[in-house]
Amino acid sequence: MALSMYDLSVPVFARGLGQLTHLLDKSLAHAQANGIDPATLVEARLAPDMLTLAGQIQRASDASKLGVARIAGITAPSFPDEEKTWDDLQARIAKTQDFLKTVERSQIEGQEERAVVIKQREGEAHFTAQRYLLQFALPNFFFHVTTAYDVLRHKGMPVGKMDYLGKF
């Protein structure tokens, strides 16, 4: 049985965002129980030239909503990158999940050869929708989810591999 573009995109992004929510929930509970100001985590980063936790969550949101929208040939909602609090981060994830729920299987199935062009600093990158999903959108999404996990671990939050992977 062949994997469909829908099955490789919407449910994968939705599950990853769900795990990101779980990581945030567990970290917030730990922070509150140990007198750690969650605001310090929102602005935490691994290195001076990397995005903060907020930036990683914003990019994971963008990677998933834009990934699906580009494949389906629809417009993704625009969310300004203004999240400053833990609640803001959770709301950003929830809005992204809400958008993913609106995308129908029929909008994505059969779009493997759709042209996808993205603007990068170096110029435009041209893909088929299938190549874009597998070689750019999914790796980009998981880079940012993983980096958000790494920021939380770096700041001492008790999240582990199974918190990242989730229950099956």
KAFENRA-V204680 format. One record per helix or strand. SS is the DSSP state (alpha for helix, beta for strand). FROM is the first residue (numbers start at 0). LEN is the number of residues. If there is no record, write none. Layout:
SS/FROM/LEN  SS/FROM/LEN
//
This chain:
alpha/4/29  alpha/37/5  alpha/52/20  alpha/85/17  alpha/104/4  beta/114/6  beta/122/6  alpha/128/26  alpha/160/5
//
